[in-house]
Amino acid sequence: MAKTSLLKEFTKGLWKEHPIFVMLIGLCPTLAVSTSVTNGLAMGLATTFVIVMSNILISMLRKVIPDEVRLPCYIIVVATFVTIVDLTLNAYFPSVYSVLGIFIPLIVVNCIVLGRAEAFASKNGVVASAIDGLGMGVGFTWAMALLSAIRELLARGEIYGFQIFSDGYTPIRIFGQAPGAFIILGFIVAAVNYINISAKRKRELKKISDRSVAV
């Protein structure tokens, strides 16, 4: 596959086909875990590892797995890498593991992971599948970091443990809870949609302008 095609596969997950802000999938861990930047980054990196490794293995086995049992096989593959992440976090990062809790095993049924396995890895080569998974994972991770940073700032007045607002700041506790996560996510999705619609209108106006000049 050409370098330009690989670059396209990587960048689509960063914006055009962003799993959270555009496709609106994988919202359960997004809203539940994004209470701090540490938690958000941990979940993002864990999910990225699972997506990339699952895509690679499923792509390698795509001609071996029968269509009739492909989804159970995909789940087994994903569950294997989730178990690796779960045991690693429990052994080396117990504080993060205790916070993420049940949401690590739930990566097995995350729509982002299974969606990439079904839509891409099962139909493409190993390299392209790895790039696709990396792009989606990085897109998911930066979204988790952004949402977590905003929530942590508004709910605690700090980001990544560093005090941003003065001691006189009154934390807005709701942003540390589920309703606050929905509110912030809604504003971010609205902003992304506005940017995409504005860019689309500019492209359409440019095409009309180019046609007028050509005539």
Phi and psi in degrees as GROMACS dihedral restraints (atoms count N, CA, C in turn):
[ dihedral_restraints ]
;  ai    aj    ak    al  type     phi  dphi    fc
    3     4     5     6     1   -64.6    20    10
    4     5     6     7     1   156.9    20    10
    6     7     8     9     1   -61.8    20    10
    7     8     9    10     1   -37.8    20    10
    9    10    11    12     1   -64.2    20    10
   10    11    12    13     1   -37.0    20    10
   12    13    14    15     1   -67.8    20    10
   13    14    15    16     1   -41.0    20    10
   15    16    17    18     1   -64.0    20    10
   16    17    18    19     1   -40.6    20    10
   18    19    20    21     1   -62.7    20    10
   19    20    21    22     1   -40.2    20    10
   21    22    23    24     1   -63.8    20    10
   22    23    24    25     1   -41.0    20    10
   24    25    26    27     1   -64.5    20    10
   25    26    27    28     1   -34.9    20    10
   27    28    29    30     1   -73.3    20    10
   28    29    30    31     1   -46.6    20    10
   30    31    32    33     1   -74.3    20    10
   31    32    33    34     1   -21.7    20    10
   33    34    35    36     1   -62.1    20    10
   34    35    36    37     1   -33.2    20    10
   36    37    38    39     1   -76.1    20    10
   37    38    39    40     1   -15.6    20    10
   39    40    41    42     1   -80.6    20    10
   40    41    42    43     1   -26.9    20    10
   42    43    44    45     1  -149.7    20    10
   43    44    45    46     1   -63.1    20    10
   45    46    47    48     1   -56.7    20    10
   46    47    48    49     1   -44.3    20    10
   48    49    50    51     1  -118.0    20    10
   49    50    51    52     1    41.9    20    10
   51    52    53    54     1   -58.0    20    10
   52    53    54    55     1   128.7    20    10
   54    55    56    57     1   -63.1    20    10
   55    56    57    58     1   -32.3    20    10
   57    58    59    60     1   -96.7    20    10
   58    59    60    61     1   -54.4    20    10
   60    61    62    63     1   -80.0    20    10
   61    62    63    64     1   -19.3    20    10
   63    64    65    66     1  -112.8    20    10
   64    65    66    67     1   -52.4    20    10
   66    67    68    69     1   -85.0    20    10
   67    68    69    70     1   -18.4    20    10
   69    70    71    72     1    56.6    20    10
   70    71    72    73     1    48.1    20    10
   72    73    74    75     1  -120.4    20    10
   73    74    75    76     1   161.8    20    10
   75    76    77    78     1    68.4    20    10
   76    77    78    79     1    31.0    20    10
   78    79    80    81     1   -77.4    20    10
   79    80    81    82     1   -23.4    20    10
   81    82    83    84     1   -59.3    20    10
   82    83    84    85     1   -57.9    20    10
   84    85    86    87     1   -67.1    20    10
   85    86    87    88     1   -29.0    20    10
   87    88    89    90     1   -60.1    20    10
   88    89    90    91     1   -47.2    20    10
   90    91    92    93     1   -78.8    20    10
   91    92    93    94     1   -32.9    20    10
   93    94    95    96     1   -80.9    20    10
   94    95    96    97     1   -36.1    20    10
   96    97    98    99     1   -96.3    20    10
   97    98    99   100     1   -18.8    20    10
   99   100   101   102     1   -78.9    20    10
  100   101   102   103     1    44.6    20    10
  102   103   104   105     1   -86.5    20    10
  103   104   105   106     1   -18.7    20    10
  105   106   107   108     1  -149.9    20    10
  106   107   108   109     1   158.3    20    10
  108   109   110   111     1   -62.8    20    10
  109   110   111   112     1   -38.4    20    10
  111   112   113   114     1   -59.0    20    10
  112   113   114   115     1   -48.2    20    10
  114   115   116   117     1   -65.9    20    10
  115   116   117   118     1   -41.9    20    10
  117   118   119   120     1   -62.7    20    10
  118   119   120   121     1   -45.7    20    10
  120   121   122   123     1   -65.7    20    10
  121   122   123   124     1   -39.2    20    10
  123   124   125   126     1   -61.9    20    10
  124   125   126   127     1   -46.2    20    10
  126   127   128   129     1   -65.5    20    10
  127   128   129   130     1   -40.1    20    10
  129   130   131   132     1   -63.0    20    10
  130   131   132   133     1   -45.6    20    10
  132   133   134   135     1   -67.9    20    10
  133   134   135   136     1   -39.1    20    10
  135   136   137   138     1   -62.8    20    10
  136   137   138   139     1   -44.4    20    10
  138   139   140   141     1   -66.8    20    10
  139   140   141   142     1   -38.4    20    10
  141   142   143   144     1   -60.9    20    10
  142   143   144   145     1   -45.1    20    10
  144   145   146   147     1   -58.8    20    10
  145   146   147   148     1   -45.6    20    10
  147   148   149   150     1   -65.4    20    10
  148   149   150   151     1   -43.7    20    10
  150   151   152   153     1   -62.3    20    10
  151   152   153   154     1   -48.5    20    10
  153   154   155   156     1   -63.1    20    10
  154   155   156   157     1   -50.2    20    10
  156   157   158   159     1   -67.2    20    10
  157   158   159   160     1   -37.8    20    10
  159   160   161   162     1   -66.1    20    10
  160   161   162   163     1   -43.5    20    10
  162   163   164   165     1   -59.5    20    10
  163   164   165   166     1   -43.1    20    10
  165   166   167   168     1   -62.5    20    10
  166   167   168   169     1   -50.0    20    10
  168   169   170   171     1   -68.2    20    10
  169   170   171   172     1   -41.8    20    10
  171   172   173   174     1   -65.4    20    10
  172   173   174   175     1   -37.5    20    10
  174   175   176   177     1   -64.0    20    10
  175   176   177   178     1   -39.5    20    10
  177   178   179   180     1   -65.8    20    10
  178   179   180   181     1   -32.0    20    10
  180   181   182   183     1  -101.4    20    10
  181   182   183   184     1     6.9    20    10
  183   184   185   186     1   -61.4    20    10
  184   185   186   187     1   -28.2    20    10
  186   187   188   189     1   -90.0    20    10
  187   188   189   190     1    -5.8    20    10
  189   190   191   192     1  -101.0    20    10
  190   191   192   193     1   -35.8    20    10
  192   193   194   195     1   -72.9    20    10
  193   194   195   196     1   123.6    20    10
  195   196   197   198     1   -66.8    20    10
  196   197   198   199     1   144.3    20    10
  198   199   200   201     1   -59.8    20    10
  199   200   201   202     1   -33.4    20    10
  201   202   203   204     1   -64.8    20    10
  202   203   204   205     1   -26.6    20    10
  204   205   206   207     1  -123.3    20    10
  205   206   207   208     1    23.4    20    10
  207   208   209   210     1   -64.6    20    10
  208   209   210   211     1   -42.9    20    10
  210   211   212   213     1   -64.0    20    10
  211   212   213   214     1   -46.6    20    10
  213   214   215   216     1   -58.8    20    10
  214   215   216   217     1   -37.2    20    10
  216   217   218   219     1   -66.5    20    10
  217   218   219   220     1   -40.3    20    10
  219   220   221   222     1   -61.5    20    10
  220   221   222   223     1   -42.6    20    10
  222   223   224   225     1   -63.8    20    10
  223   224   225   226     1   -39.2    20    10
  225   226   227   228     1   -63.5    20    10
  226   227   228   229     1   -43.4    20    10
  228   229   230   231     1   -62.0    20    10
  229   230   231   232     1   -48.5    20    10
  231   232   233   234     1   -62.3    20    10
  232   233   234   235     1   -43.2    20    10
  234   235   236   237     1   -61.6    20    10
  235   236   237   238     1   -32.2    20    10
  237   238   239   240     1   -62.8    20    10
  238   239   240   241     1   -47.5    20    10
  240   241   242   243     1   -73.3    20    10
  241   242   243   244     1   -31.2    20    10
  243   244   245   246     1   -64.8    20    10
  244   245   246   247     1   -38.9    20    10
  246   247   248   249     1   -62.5    20    10
  247   248   249   250     1   -39.8    20    10
  249   250   251   252     1   -60.8    20    10
  250   251   252   253     1   -45.9    20    10
  252   253   254   255     1   -63.6    20    10
  253   254   255   256     1   -43.9    20    10
  255   256   257   258     1   -60.6    20    10
  256   257   258   259     1   -47.5    20    10
  258   259   260   261     1   -69.1    20    10
  259   260   261   262     1   -37.0    20    10
  261   262   263   264     1   -65.3    20    10
  262   263   264   265     1   -46.2    20    10
  264   265   266   267     1   -63.4    20    10
  265   266   267   268     1   -41.1    20    10
  267   268   269   270     1   -64.5    20    10
  268   269   270   271     1   -34.2    20    10
  270   271   272   273     1   -82.1    20    10
  271   272   273   274     1   -41.3    20    10
  273   274   275   276     1  -109.4    20    10
  274   275   276   277     1   -21.1    20    10
  276   277   278   279     1  -133.2    20    10
  277   278   279   280     1    64.0    20    10
  279   280   281   282     1   -60.7    20    10
  280   281   282   283     1   -33.5    20    10
  282   283   284   285     1   -66.8    20    10
  283   284   285   286     1   -42.6    20    10
  285   286   287   288     1   -68.1    20    10
  286   287   288   289     1   -40.7    20    10
  288   289   290   291     1   -61.2    20    10
  289   290   291   292     1   -38.8    20    10
  291   292   293   294     1   -67.3    20    10
  292   293   294   295     1   -29.6    20    10
  294   295   296   297     1   -79.6    20    10
  295   296   297   298     1   -45.7    20    10
  297   298   299   300     1   -69.3    20    10
  298   299   300   301     1   -36.1    20    10
  300   301   302   303     1    49.3    20    10
  301   302   303   304     1  -123.9    20    10
  303   304   305   306     1   -66.0    20    10
  304   305   306   307     1   -18.3    20    10
  306   307   308   309     1   -73.6    20    10
  307   308   309   310     1   -17.1    20    10
  309   310   311   312     1   -70.0    20    10
  310   311   312   313     1   -53.1    20    10
  312   313   314   315     1   -59.5    20    10
  313   314   315   316     1   -30.0    20    10
  315   316   317   318     1   -70.4    20    10
  316   317   318   319     1    -8.9    20    10
  318   319   320   321     1   -59.8    20    10
  319   320   321   322     1   -26.2    20    10
  321   322   323   324     1   -55.4    20    10
  322   323   324   325     1   -39.2    20    10
  324   325   326   327     1  -106.7    20    10
  325   326   327   328     1    17.6    20    10
  327   328   329   330     1   -65.8    20    10
  328   329   330   331     1   129.0    20    10
  330   331   332   333     1   -60.7    20    10
  331   332   333   334     1   -30.0    20    10
  333   334   335   336     1   -65.0    20    10
  334   335   336   337     1   -46.7    20    10
  336   337   338   339     1   -66.5    20    10
  337   338   339   340     1   -53.5    20    10
  339   340   341   342     1   -66.3    20    10
  340   341   342   343     1   -33.6    20    10
  342   343   344   345     1   -63.8    20    10
  343   344   345   346     1   -42.6    20    10
  345   346   347   348     1   -69.0    20    10
  346   347   348   349     1   -35.2    20    10
  348   349   350   351     1   -63.4    20    10
  349   350   351   352     1   -45.5    20    10
  351   352   353   354     1   -75.4    20    10
  352   353   354   355     1   -44.5    20    10
  354   355   356   357     1   -81.9    20    10
  355   356   357   358     1   -27.6    20    10
  357   358   359   360     1  -126.8    20    10
  358   359   360   361     1   -58.3    20    10
  360   361   362   363     1   -60.3    20    10
  361   362   363   364     1   -32.9    20    10
  363   364   365   366     1   -75.5    20    10
  364   365   366   367     1    -6.3    20    10
  366   367   368   369     1  -123.9    20    10
  367   368   369   370     1    -3.7    20    10
  369   370   371   372     1  -132.4    20    10
  370   371   372   373     1   170.1    20    10
  372   373   374   375     1   -71.6    20    10
  373   374   375   376     1   173.7    20    10
  375   376   377   378     1   -64.9    20    10
  376   377   378   379     1   -48.0    20    10
  378   379   380   381     1   -62.7    20    10
  379   380   381   382     1   -48.9    20    10
  381   382   383   384     1   -61.7    20    10
  382   383   384   385     1   -38.6    20    10
  384   385   386   387     1   -67.2    20    10
  385   386   387   388     1   -38.5    20    10
  387   388   389   390     1   -65.1    20    10
  388   389   390   391     1   -42.7    20    10
  390   391   392   393     1   -65.1    20    10
  391   392   393   394     1   -42.4    20    10
  393   394   395   396     1   -59.7    20    10
  394   395   396   397     1   -46.4    20    10
  396   397   398   399     1   -64.4    20    10
  397   398   399   400     1   -38.8    20    10
  399   400   401   402     1   -65.0    20    10
  400   401   402   403     1   -43.2    20    10
  402   403   404   405     1   -62.2    20    10
  403   404   405   406     1   -45.2    20    10
  405   406   407   408     1   -65.0    20    10
  406   407   408   409     1   -38.7    20    10
  408   409   410   411     1   -66.9    20    10
  409   410   411   412     1   -43.7    20    10
  411   412   413   414     1   -64.6    20    10
  412   413   414   415     1   -40.1    20    10
  414   415   416   417     1   -60.8    20    10
  415   416   417   418     1   -44.1    20    10
  417   418   419   420     1   -62.9    20    10
  418   419   420   421     1   -40.9    20    10
  420   421   422   423     1   -67.1    20    10
  421   422   423   424     1   -44.5    20    10
  423   424   425   426     1   -68.8    20    10
  424   425   426   427     1   -30.4    20    10
  426   427   428   429     1   -67.3    20    10
  427   428   429   430     1   -42.4    20    10
  429   430   431   432     1   -62.7    20    10
  430   431   432   433     1   -40.7    20    10
  432   433   434   435     1   -64.9    20    10
  433   434   435   436     1   -43.4    20    10
  435   436   437   438     1   -64.2    20    10
  436   437   438   439     1   -50.9    20    10
  438   439   440   441     1   -62.2    20    10
  439   440   441   442     1   -41.0    20    10
  441   442   443   444     1   -65.5    20    10
  442   443   444   445     1   -40.9    20    10
  444   445   446   447     1   -63.7    20    10
  445   446   447   448     1   -43.2    20    10
  447   448   449   450     1   -64.6    20    10
  448   449   450   451     1   -45.5    20    10
  450   451   452   453     1   -64.3    20    10
  451   452   453   454     1   -43.4    20    10
  453   454   455   456     1   -65.1    20    10
  454   455   456   457     1   -39.0    20    10
  456   457   458   459     1   -65.0    20    10
  457   458   459   460     1   -47.0    20    10
  459   460   461   462     1   -74.8    20    10
  460   461   462   463     1   -33.9    20    10
  462   463   464   465     1   -85.6    20    10
  463   464   465   466     1   -24.9    20    10
  465   466   467   468     1  -129.1    20    10
  466   467   468   469     1   -14.2    20    10
  468   469   470   471     1    78.7    20    10
  469   470   471   472     1    17.3    20    10
  471   472   473   474     1  -142.9    20    10
  472   473   474   475     1   163.7    20    10
  474   475   476   477     1  -134.6    20    10
  475   476   477   478     1   125.6    20    10
  477   478   479   480     1    54.9    20    10
  478   479   480   481     1    34.8    20    10
  480   481   482   483     1    86.0    20    10
  481   482   483   484     1    -6.6    20    10
  483   484   485   486     1   -95.7    20    10
  484   485   486   487     1   127.4    20    10
  486   487   488   489     1   -69.4    20    10
  487   488   489   490     1   123.5    20    10
  489   490   491   492     1  -102.2    20    10
  490   491   492   493     1   -50.7    20    10
  492   493   494   495     1   -86.9    20    10
  493   494   495   496     1   157.6    20    10
  495   496   497   498     1   -69.7    20    10
  496   497   498   499     1   170.8    20    10
  498   499   500   501     1   -63.4    20    10
  499   500   501   502     1   -20.4    20    10
  501   502   503   504     1   -78.7    20    10
  502   503   504   505     1    -5.6    20    10
  504   505   506   507     1   -70.0    20    10
  505   506   507   508     1   133.2    20    10
  507   508   509   510     1   -96.8    20    10
  508   509   510   511     1   112.3    20    10
  510   511   512   513     1   -60.1    20    10
  511   512   513   514     1   142.2    20    10
  513   514   515   516     1   -96.3    20    10
  514   515   516   517     1    94.7    20    10
  516   517   518   519     1   -62.0    20    10
  517   518   519   520     1   -27.2    20    10
  519   520   521   522     1   -61.7    20    10
  520   521   522   523     1   -27.7    20    10
  522   523   524   525     1   -75.4    20    10
  523   524   525   526     1    -9.6    20    10
  525   526   527   528     1   -90.3    20    10
  526   527   528   529     1    -1.2    20    10
  528   529   530   531     1  -115.2    20    10
  529   530   531   532     1   173.1    20    10
  531   532   533   534     1   -57.3    20    10
  532   533   534   535     1   -44.4    20    10
  534   535   536   537     1   -58.9    20    10
  535   536   537   538     1   -39.3    20    10
  537   538   539   540     1   -65.3    20    10
  538   539   540   541     1   -36.5    20    10
  540   541   542   543     1   -63.4    20    10
  541   542   543   544     1   -41.8    20    10
  543   544   545   546     1   -62.3    20    10
  544   545   546   547     1   -41.9    20    10
  546   547   548   549     1   -62.8    20    10
  547   548   549   550     1   -49.4    20    10
  549   550   551   552     1   -64.3    20    10
  550   551   552   553     1   -43.1    20    10
  552   553   554   555     1   -60.3    20    10
  553   554   555   556     1   -39.8    20    10
  555   556   557   558     1   -61.5    20    10
  556   557   558   559     1   -42.8    20    10
  558   559   560   561     1   -65.1    20    10
  559   560   561   562     1   -40.2    20    10
  561   562   563   564     1   -66.8    20    10
  562   563   564   565     1   -44.1    20    10
  564   565   566   567     1   -61.4    20    10
  565   566   567   568     1   -41.2    20    10
  567   568   569   570     1   -62.3    20    10
  568   569   570   571     1   -41.2    20    10
  570   571   572   573     1   -65.1    20    10
  571   572   573   574     1   -42.0    20    10
  573   574   575   576     1   -63.6    20    10
  574   575   576   577     1   -44.0    20    10
  576   577   578   579     1   -61.9    20    10
  577   578   579   580     1   -40.9    20    10
  579   580   581   582     1   -61.9    20    10
  580   581   582   583     1   -44.4    20    10
  582   583   584   585     1   -63.5    20    10
  583   584   585   586     1   -44.0    20    10
  585   586   587   588     1   -65.4    20    10
  586   587   588   589     1   -42.0    20    10
  588   589   590   591     1   -66.9    20    10
  589   590   591   592     1   -42.1    20    10
  591   592   593   594     1   -62.8    20    10
  592   593   594   595     1   -41.8    20    10
  594   595   596   597     1   -65.5    20    10
  595   596   597   598     1   -39.1    20    10
  597   598   599   600     1   -64.6    20    10
  598   599   600   601     1   -41.4    20    10
  600   601   602   603     1   -64.0    20    10
  601   602   603   604     1   -39.3    20    10
  603   604   605   606     1   -64.5    20    10
  604   605   606   607     1   -39.9    20    10
  606   607   608   609     1   -65.5    20    10
  607   608   609   610     1   -40.1    20    10
  609   610   611   612     1   -66.1    20    10
  610   611   612   613     1   -41.8    20    10
  612   613   614   615     1   -64.7    20    10
  613   614   615   616     1   -36.6    20    10
  615   616   617   618     1   -65.5    20    10
  616   617   618   619     1   -40.7    20    10
  618   619   620   621     1   -63.1    20    10
  619   620   621   622     1   -43.0    20    10
  621   622   623   624     1   -63.1    20    10
  622   623   624   625     1   -41.9    20    10
  624   625   626   627     1   -64.0    20    10
  625   626   627   628     1   -42.1    20    10
  627   628   629   630     1   -64.3    20    10
  628   629   630   631     1   -39.4    20    10
  630   631   632   633     1   -64.8    20    10
  631   632   633   634     1   -40.0    20    10
  633   634   635   636     1   -63.7    20    10
  634   635   636   637     1   -40.7    20    10
  636   637   638   639     1   -66.2    20    10
  637   638   639   640     1   -39.5    20    10
  639   640   641   642     1   -65.1    20    10
  640   641   642   643     1   -37.3    20    10
